[in-house]
Amino acid sequence: MYVCGGAIPELSGRRVRLRAMLPGDAQALFAIWSHPAVAPWLDGPPLSSVEDAEALIALLAEWAVEEESLRWSILGPEGSVIGSCGYNHWQLQGAYRGEIGFELSPAAMRQGYMQEALTLALAFGFQSMGLNRMEALCHPGNLSAERLLTRLGFRQEGLLRQYRHTASGYQDVVMYSLLQGDTGAGERTERI
């Protein structure tokens, strides 16, 4: 059975590299997490400073030690942080499922970086973590994320009404899933 223990592996693709989040990533991640094109889609309190981003990075590292979360910084072709992705949580015993989350700098959007990053993360989840089911919760208005999930082979399962409570009130989400046994799932996650 997979044990993270805080050791977040580095994963490399053709154009992106996934590595553990570092305190030095806080400025770049704060700029992404607080950007008006990204922040409305995040499931969490708004960040107001680089120090907030540093605290979130530290919390995510702590959760990795506790087997609660596994998040990577996404490095683009030039080696700079362009986003993050990973498992918001996972459960092996009794479920073998994980929930993915992801966000990308607007300057890096629509260039295939997130598809490549998630392909790496999904392959790691299926092959190394032993997950059978991947889940993604998507705001109904986040059409870019919905298209990306569909390209990756995820299927829409349904609307979860008022599933989250955010600073702006209750929020619906759409549940997407990808199963290890879905036609082509293994091929999609092994391309990179």
Accessible surface in RSA format (square Angstrom, percent):
REM  Atomic radii and reference values for relative SASA: ProtOr
REM  Chains: A
REM  Algorithm: Lee & Richards
REM  Probe-radius: 1.40
REM  Slices: 20
REM RES _ NUM      All-atoms   Total-Side   Main-Chain    Non-polar    All polar
REM                ABS   REL    ABS   REL    ABS   REL    ABS   REL    ABS   REL
RES MET A   1   154.47  80.0  74.55  49.3  79.93 190.3  65.50  55.7  88.98 117.9
RES TYR A   2    42.08  19.6  24.19  13.8  17.90  46.6  30.05  22.6  12.03  14.8
RES VAL A   3   109.78  72.2  87.67  79.4  22.11  53.3  87.76  76.3  22.03  59.7
RES CYS A   4     6.28   4.7   0.00   0.0   6.28  14.8   0.50   1.3   5.78   6.2
RES GLY A   5    43.94  54.2   0.00   N/A  43.94  54.2  19.88  54.5  24.07  53.9
RES GLY A   6    27.82  34.3   0.00   N/A  27.82  34.3   4.87  13.4  22.96  51.4
RES ALA A   7    75.59  69.5  60.08  92.7  15.51  35.3  70.47  99.2   5.12  13.6
RES ILE A   8    33.06  18.8  11.87   8.8  21.19  51.1  12.17   8.8  20.90  56.7
RES PRO A   9    42.53  31.0  30.62  27.9  11.91  43.3  42.49  35.1   0.04   0.2
RES GLU A  10   101.17  58.1  73.15  55.3  28.03  66.7  26.89  52.0  74.29  60.7
RES LEU A  11    30.63  17.1  27.46  19.6   3.18   8.0  30.63  21.5   0.00   0.0
RES SER A  12    74.73  63.1  48.31  64.5  26.42  60.9  35.82  76.3  38.91  54.5
RES GLY A  13    23.17  28.6   0.00   N/A  23.17  28.6   5.35  14.7  17.82  39.9
RES ARG A  14   191.94  80.6 152.98  78.0  38.96  92.8  74.82 102.3 117.12  71.0
RES ARG A  15    74.47  31.3  65.53  33.4   8.95  21.3  41.63  56.9  32.84  19.9
RES VAL A  16     4.54   3.0   0.00   0.0   4.54  10.9   2.41   2.1   2.13   5.8
RES ARG A  17    84.47  35.5  84.09  42.9   0.37   0.9  26.50  36.2  57.96  35.1
RES LEU A  18     0.00   0.0   0.00   0.0   0.00   0.0   0.00   0.0   0.00   0.0
RES ARG A  19    39.63  16.6  39.60  20.2   0.03   0.1  17.72  24.2  21.91  13.3
RES ALA A  20    30.77  28.3  28.76  44.4   2.01   4.6  28.76  40.5   2.01   5.3
RES MET A  21    17.60   9.1   5.68   3.8  11.92  28.4   5.34   4.5  12.26  16.2
RES LEU A  22    84.63  47.1  84.63  60.5   0.00   0.0  84.63  59.4   0.00   0.0
RES PRO A  23    99.81  72.7  95.35  86.9   4.46  16.2  96.08  79.3   3.73  23.2
RES GLY A  24    73.40  90.5   0.00   N/A  73.40  90.5  42.74 117.3  30.65  68.7
RES ASP A  25     7.27   5.1   5.86   5.8   1.41   3.3   1.41   3.3   5.86   5.8
RES ALA A  26     1.83   1.7   1.77   2.7   0.06   0.1   1.77   2.5   0.06   0.2
RES GLN A  27   132.76  74.2 130.70  95.5   2.06   4.9  33.69  71.7  99.08  75.1
RES ALA A  28    38.21  35.1  27.25  42.0  10.96  24.9  35.83  50.5   2.38   6.3
RES LEU A  29     0.00   0.0   0.00   0.0   0.00   0.0   0.00   0.0   0.00   0.0
RES PHE A  30    42.77  21.4  42.77  26.5   0.00   0.0  42.77  25.9   0.00   0.0
RES ALA A  31    59.43  54.6  48.43  74.7  11.00  25.0  53.94  76.0   5.48  14.5
RES ILE A  32     7.24   4.1   6.80   5.1   0.44   1.1   7.24   5.2   0.00   0.0
RES TRP A  33    12.40   5.0   8.58   4.2   3.82   9.0   6.39   3.4   6.01   9.8
RES SER A  34    40.98  34.6  19.82  26.5  21.16  48.7  14.10  30.0  26.88  37.7
RES HIS A  35    67.67  37.0  64.23  44.6   3.45   8.8  43.76  45.1  23.92  27.8
RES PRO A  36   108.27  78.9  90.11  82.1  18.16  66.0  97.66  80.6  10.60  65.9
RES ALA A  37    49.21  45.2  32.05  49.5  17.16  39.0  42.45  59.8   6.76  17.9
RES VAL A  38     5.61   3.7   4.79   4.3   0.82   2.0   5.61   4.9   0.00   0.0
RES ALA A  39    37.52  34.5  27.11  41.8  10.41  23.7  27.29  38.4  10.22  27.1
RES PRO A  40    75.90  55.3  53.13  48.4  22.78  82.8  66.53  54.9   9.37  58.3
RES TRP A  41    89.54  35.9  73.40  35.5  16.15  37.9  62.54  33.3  27.00  43.8
RES LEU A  42    45.35  25.3  37.80  27.0   7.54  19.0  39.22  27.5   6.13  16.5
RES ASP A  43    92.25  64.6  59.74  59.5  32.52  76.9  11.71  27.6  80.55  80.3
RES GLY A  44    39.98  49.3   0.00   N/A  39.98  49.3  24.43  67.0  15.56  34.8
RES PRO A  45   115.68  84.3  99.91  91.1  15.77  57.3 106.41  87.9   9.28  57.6
RES PRO A  46   105.69  77.0  78.98  72.0  26.71  97.1  89.77  74.1  15.92  99.0
RES LEU A  47    33.64  18.7  19.67  14.1  13.97  35.1  19.88  14.0  13.76  37.0
RES SER A  48    96.93  81.9  67.00  89.4  29.93  68.9  49.85 106.1  47.08  66.0
RES SER A  49    33.32  28.2  29.25  39.0   4.07   9.4  28.53  60.8   4.79   6.7
RES VAL A  50    45.38  29.9  43.49  39.4   1.89   4.5  43.49  37.8   1.89   5.1
RES GLU A  51   114.42  65.7 110.16  83.3   4.26  10.1  56.30 108.9  58.11  47.4
RES ASP A  52    48.65  34.1  44.85  44.6   3.79   9.0   6.96  16.4  41.69  41.6
RES ALA A  53     0.00   0.0   0.00   0.0   0.00   0.0   0.00   0.0   0.00   0.0
RES GLU A  54    76.81  44.1  71.69  54.2   5.12  12.2  16.61  32.1  60.20  49.2
RES ALA A  55    62.77  57.7  50.89  78.5  11.89  27.0  58.21  82.0   4.56  12.1
RES LEU A  56    53.96  30.0  50.46  36.1   3.49   8.8  53.38  37.5   0.58   1.6
RES ILE A  57     5.69   3.2   5.14   3.8   0.55   1.3   5.14   3.7   0.55   1.5
RES ALA A  58    62.28  57.3  50.46  77.9  11.82  26.9  56.87  80.1   5.41  14.3
RES LEU A  59    66.50  37.0  63.30  45.3   3.20   8.0  65.85  46.2   0.65   1.7
RES LEU A  60    22.61  12.6  19.66  14.1   2.95   7.4  20.10  14.1   2.51   6.7
RES ALA A  61    49.25  45.3  44.50  68.7   4.75  10.8  47.22  66.5   2.03   5.4
RES GLU A  62    92.76  53.3  86.64  65.5   6.12  14.6  29.91  57.8  62.85  51.3
RES TRP A  63    92.68  37.2  92.68  44.9   0.00   0.0  75.10  40.0  17.58  28.5
RES ALA A  64     0.60   0.5   0.60   0.9   0.00   0.0   0.60   0.8   0.00   0.0
RES VAL A  65    91.97  60.5  81.31  73.6  10.66  25.7  81.31  70.6  10.66  28.9
RES GLU A  66    92.06  52.9  72.06  54.5  20.01  47.6  37.37  72.3  54.69  44.7
RES GLU A  67    55.31  31.8  46.63  35.3   8.68  20.7  42.93  83.0  12.38  10.1
RES GLU A  68    89.01  51.1  86.64  65.5   2.38   5.7  15.76  30.5  73.25  59.8
RES SER A  69     0.96   0.8   0.88   1.2   0.08   0.2   0.20   0.4   0.76   1.1
RES LEU A  70     0.35   0.2   0.00   0.0   0.35   0.9   0.35   0.2   0.00   0.0
RES ARG A  71    20.05   8.4  16.18   8.2   3.87   9.2   4.52   6.2  15.53   9.4
RES TRP A  72     0.00   0.0   0.00   0.0   0.00   0.0   0.00   0.0   0.00   0.0
RES SER A  73     0.00   0.0   0.00   0.0   0.00   0.0   0.00   0.0   0.00   0.0
RES ILE A  74     0.00   0.0   0.00   0.0   0.00   0.0   0.00   0.0   0.00   0.0
RES LEU A  75     5.42   3.0   5.38   3.8   0.05   0.1   5.38   3.8   0.05   0.1
RES GLY A  76     7.07   8.7   0.00   N/A   7.07   8.7   1.02   2.8   6.05  13.6
RES PRO A  77    71.09  51.8  32.95  30.0  38.14 138.7  39.47  32.6  31.62 196.5
RES GLU A  78   155.49  89.3 117.99  89.3  37.50  89.3  66.64 128.9  88.85  72.5
RES GLY A  79    41.24  50.9   0.00   N/A  41.24  50.9  23.26  63.8  17.97  40.3
RES SER A  80    66.41  56.1  57.78  77.1   8.62  19.9  49.33 105.0  17.08  23.9
RES VAL A  81    23.50  15.5   9.01   8.2  14.49  34.9   9.01   7.8  14.49  39.3
RES ILE A  82    20.42  11.6  20.24  15.1   0.18   0.4  20.42  14.7   0.00   0.0
RES GLY A  83     0.00   0.0   0.00   N/A   0.00   0.0   0.00   0.0   0.00   0.0
RES SER A  84     0.00   0.0   0.00   0.0   0.00   0.0   0.00   0.0   0.00   0.0
RES CYS A  85     0.00   0.0   0.00   0.0   0.00   0.0   0.00   0.0   0.00   0.0
RES GLY A  86     0.21   0.3   0.00   N/A   0.21   0.3   0.21   0.6   0.00   0.0
RES TYR A  87     0.00   0.0   0.00   0.0   0.00   0.0   0.00   0.0   0.00   0.0
RES ASN A  88    55.06  38.0  42.68  41.2  12.38  29.8  17.62  42.4  37.44  36.2
RES HIS A  89    72.58  39.7  72.58  50.5   0.00   0.0  51.18  52.8  21.40  24.9
RES TRP A  90    23.79   9.5   7.49   3.6  16.30  38.3   0.81   0.4  22.98  37.3
RES GLN A  91    79.55  44.5  74.58  54.5   4.97  11.8  30.59  65.1  48.96  37.1
RES LEU A  92    13.61   7.6   8.96   6.4   4.65  11.7   8.96   6.3   4.65  12.5
RES GLN A  93   140.22  78.4 131.78  96.3   8.44  20.1  38.38  81.7 101.84  77.2
RES GLY A  94    77.45  95.5   0.00   N/A  77.45  95.5  40.59 111.4  36.85  82.5
RES ALA A  95    32.27  29.7   8.65  13.4  23.61  53.7  17.46  24.6  14.80  39.2
RES TYR A  96    90.65  42.3  90.65  51.6   0.00   0.0  62.60  47.0  28.05  34.6
RES ARG A  97    73.88  31.0  73.69  37.6   0.20   0.5  10.26  14.0  63.63  38.6
RES GLY A  98     0.82   1.0   0.00   N/A   0.82   1.0   0.82   2.2   0.00   0.0
RES GLU A  99    15.83   9.1  15.60  11.8   0.22   0.5   0.12   0.2  15.71  12.8
RES ILE A 100     4.53   2.6   0.23   0.2   4.30  10.4   0.23   0.2   4.30  11.7
RES GLY A 101    12.55  15.5   0.00   N/A  12.55  15.5  12.55  34.4   0.00   0.0
RES PHE A 102    43.62  21.8  24.31  15.1  19.31  50.2  24.31  14.7  19.31  55.3
RES GLU A 103    16.71   9.6  10.64   8.1   6.07  14.5   8.37  16.2   8.34   6.8
RES LEU A 104    13.65   7.6  11.36   8.1   2.29   5.8  11.36   8.0   2.29   6.2
RES SER A 105    21.94  18.5  21.94  29.3   0.00   0.0   6.34  13.5  15.60  21.9
RES PRO A 106    42.73  31.1  27.70  25.3  15.03  54.6  28.07  23.2  14.66  91.1
RES ALA A 107    90.63  83.3  59.23  91.4  31.40  71.4  72.57 102.2  18.07  47.9
RES ALA A 108     7.12   6.5   5.21   8.0   1.91   4.4   7.12  10.0   0.00   0.0
RES MET A 109    58.51  30.3  49.16  32.5   9.35  22.3  32.60  27.7  25.91  34.3
RES ARG A 110   187.77  78.8 139.40  71.1  48.37 115.2  86.38 118.0 101.39  61.5
RES GLN A 111    84.90  47.5  66.47  48.6  18.43  43.9  35.40  75.3  49.51  37.5
RES GLY A 112    38.04  46.9   0.00   N/A  38.04  46.9  27.06  74.3  10.98  24.6
RES TYR A 113    26.41  12.3  25.99  14.8   0.42   1.1   5.43   4.1  20.98  25.9
RES MET A 114    13.68   7.1  12.38   8.2   1.29   3.1  12.38  10.5   1.29   1.7
RES GLN A 115    51.30  28.7  50.20  36.7   1.09   2.6  10.78  23.0  40.51  30.7
RES GLU A 116     6.92   4.0   5.54   4.2   1.38   3.3   5.68  11.0   1.24   1.0
RES ALA A 117     0.00   0.0   0.00   0.0   0.00   0.0   0.00   0.0   0.00   0.0
RES LEU A 118     0.09   0.1   0.09   0.1   0.00   0.0   0.09   0.1   0.00   0.0
RES THR A 119     8.44   6.0   8.14   8.2   0.30   0.7   2.74   3.7   5.69   8.6
RES LEU A 120    17.89  10.0  15.07  10.8   2.82   7.1  15.91  11.2   1.98   5.3
RES ALA A 121     0.03   0.0   0.03   0.0   0.00   0.0   0.03   0.0   0.00   0.0
RES LEU A 122     1.15   0.6   1.15   0.8   0.00   0.0   1.15   0.8   0.00   0.0
RES ALA A 123    14.27  13.1  14.18  21.9   0.09   0.2  14.27  20.1   0.00   0.0
RES PHE A 124    22.92  11.5  17.85  11.1   5.08  13.2  22.22  13.5   0.70   2.0
RES GLY A 125     0.00   0.0   0.00   N/A   0.00   0.0   0.00   0.0   0.00   0.0
RES PHE A 126    12.82   6.4   1.75   1.1  11.07  28.8   1.78   1.1  11.05  31.6
RES GLN A 127   105.03  58.7  69.37  50.7  35.65  84.9  41.38  88.1  63.64  48.3
RES SER A 128    63.05  53.3  37.11  49.5  25.94  59.8  16.79  35.8  46.26  64.8
RES MET A 129     4.05   2.1   0.00   0.0   4.05   9.7   0.47   0.4   3.58   4.7
RES GLY A 130    40.10  49.5   0.00   N/A  40.10  49.5  29.22  80.2  10.89  24.4
RES LEU A 131     3.72   2.1   0.00   0.0   3.72   9.4   0.00   0.0   3.72  10.0
RES ASN A 132    72.68  50.1  71.96  69.5   0.72   1.7  18.56  44.7  54.12  52.3
RES ARG A 133    52.68  22.1  52.68  26.9   0.00   0.0  21.67  29.6  31.01  18.8
RES MET A 134     0.00   0.0   0.00   0.0   0.00   0.0   0.00   0.0   0.00   0.0
RES GLU A 135    15.03   8.6  15.03  11.4   0.00   0.0   0.18   0.3  14.85  12.1
RES ALA A 136     2.13   2.0   2.13   3.3   0.00   0.0   2.13   3.0   0.00   0.0
RES LEU A 137    26.76  14.9   7.19   5.1  19.57  49.2   7.19   5.0  19.57  52.7
RES CYS A 138     6.27   4.7   2.41   2.7   3.86   9.1   5.60  14.2   0.66   0.7
RES HIS A 139    50.01  27.3  47.12  32.8   2.89   7.4  25.73  26.5  24.28  28.2
RES PRO A 140    49.73  36.2  38.52  35.1  11.21  40.7  39.15  32.3  10.58  65.7
RES GLY A 141    39.43  48.6   0.00   N/A  39.43  48.6  25.68  70.5  13.74  30.8
RES ASN A 142    23.06  15.9  22.23  21.5   0.83   2.0   0.83   2.0  22.23  21.5
RES LEU A 143   102.72  57.2 100.12  71.6   2.61   6.6 100.26  70.4   2.46   6.6
RES SER A 144    46.36  39.2  38.87  51.9   7.49  17.2  31.24  66.5  15.12  21.2
RES ALA A 145    10.58   9.7   7.20  11.1   3.38   7.7  10.00  14.1   0.58   1.5
RES GLU A 146    31.82  18.3  31.35  23.7   0.47   1.1   8.63  16.7  23.19  18.9
RES ARG A 147   125.56  52.7 121.53  62.0   4.03   9.6  62.40  85.3  63.16  38.3
RES LEU A 148    12.61   7.0  12.61   9.0   0.00   0.0  12.61   8.9   0.00   0.0
RES LEU A 149     1.14   0.6   1.14   0.8   0.00   0.0   1.14   0.8   0.00   0.0
RES THR A 150    85.70  61.0  76.04  77.1   9.66  23.0  61.88  83.1  23.82  36.0
RES ARG A 151   135.07  56.7 112.68  57.4  22.38  53.3  66.84  91.3  68.23  41.4
RES LEU A 152     4.78   2.7   3.93   2.8   0.85   2.1   3.98   2.8   0.79   2.1
RES GLY A 153    15.30  18.9   0.00   N/A  15.30  18.9  10.33  28.3   4.98  11.1
RES PHE A 154     7.55   3.8   0.00   0.0   7.55  19.6   0.00   0.0   7.55  21.6
RES ARG A 155   144.04  60.5 139.56  71.1   4.48  10.7  54.51  74.5  89.53  54.3
RES GLN A 156   115.20  64.4  84.71  61.9  30.49  72.6  20.04  42.7  95.16  72.2
RES GLU A 157    92.59  53.2  53.70  40.6  38.89  92.6  32.13  62.1  60.46  49.4
RES GLY A 158    26.57  32.8   0.00   N/A  26.57  32.8  26.47  72.6   0.09   0.2
RES LEU A 159    89.76  50.0  63.43  45.4  26.33  66.2  63.43  44.5  26.33  70.8
RES LEU A 160    56.27  31.3  53.02  37.9   3.25   8.2  56.27  39.5   0.00   0.0
RES ARG A 161   195.55  82.1 172.21  87.8  23.35  55.6  48.46  66.2 147.09  89.1
RES GLN A 162   116.89  65.4 101.97  74.5  14.92  35.5  19.63  41.8  97.27  73.8
RES TYR A 163   118.08  55.1  88.90  50.6  29.18  75.9  55.23  41.5  62.85  77.5
RES ARG A 164    23.86  10.0  18.42   9.4   5.44  13.0  12.96  17.7  10.90   6.6
RES HIS A 165   127.88  69.9  96.53  67.1  31.35  80.2  60.04  61.9  67.84  78.9
RES THR A 166    24.09  17.1  14.52  14.7   9.56  22.8  23.34  31.3   0.75   1.1
RES ALA A 167    97.74  89.9  45.28  69.9  52.46 119.3  58.85  82.9  38.89 103.0
RES SER A 168   110.55  93.4  67.71  90.4  42.84  98.7  56.79 120.9  53.75  75.3
RES GLY A 169    23.70  29.2   0.00   N/A  23.70  29.2  21.84  59.9   1.86   4.2
RES TYR A 170   147.94  69.1 116.49  66.3  31.45  81.8  71.74  53.9  76.20  93.9
RES GLN A 171    23.30  13.0  18.92  13.8   4.38  10.4  10.71  22.8  12.58   9.5
RES ASP A 172    48.68  34.1  43.61  43.4   5.08  12.0   5.78  13.6  42.90  42.8
RES VAL A 173     0.00   0.0   0.00   0.0   0.00   0.0   0.00   0.0   0.00   0.0
RES VAL A 174     8.14   5.4   8.14   7.4   0.00   0.0   8.14   7.1   0.00   0.0
RES MET A 175    27.82  14.4  27.82  18.4   0.00   0.0  27.82  23.7   0.00   0.0
RES TYR A 176     6.46   3.0   6.46   3.7   0.00   0.0   2.09   1.6   4.38   5.4
RES SER A 177     6.56   5.5   6.29   8.4   0.27   0.6   0.00   0.0   6.56   9.2
RES LEU A 178     0.21   0.1   0.21   0.1   0.00   0.0   0.21   0.1   0.00   0.0
RES LEU A 179    65.68  36.6  65.68  47.0   0.00   0.0  65.68  46.1   0.00   0.0
RES GLN A 180    77.32  43.2  69.94  51.1   7.37  17.6  31.43  66.9  45.89  34.8
RES GLY A 181    71.40  88.1   0.00   N/A  71.40  88.1  41.85 114.8  29.55  66.2
RES ASP A 182    18.91  13.2  11.24  11.2   7.67  18.1   5.02  11.8  13.89  13.9
RES THR A 183   126.60  90.0 107.62 109.1  18.98  45.2  81.26 109.1  45.34  68.5
RES GLY A 184    20.11  24.8   0.00   N/A  20.11  24.8  10.29  28.2   9.82  22.0
RES ALA A 185     0.19   0.2   0.14   0.2   0.05   0.1   0.14   0.2   0.05   0.1
RES GLY A 186    25.33  31.2   0.00   N/A  25.33  31.2  20.84  57.2   4.49  10.1
RES GLU A 187   126.99  72.9 118.43  89.6   8.57  20.4  47.45  91.8  79.54  64.9
RES ARG A 188    41.75  17.5  39.66  20.2   2.09   5.0   9.10  12.4  32.66  19.8
RES THR A 189     5.56   4.0   2.63   2.7   2.92   7.0   1.77   2.4   3.79   5.7
RES GLU A 190   117.72  67.6  92.45  69.9  25.27  60.2  28.15  54.4  89.58  73.1
RES ARG A 191   167.57  70.4 127.70  65.1  39.87  94.9  59.37  81.1 108.19  65.6
RES ILE A 192    73.25  41.7  24.95  18.6  48.30 116.4  48.96  35.3  24.29  65.9
END  Absolute sums over single chains surface
CHAIN  1 A     9518.4       7159.5       2358.9       5214.6       4303.8
END  Absolute sums over all chains
TOTAL          9518.4       7159.5       2358.9       5214.6       4303.8
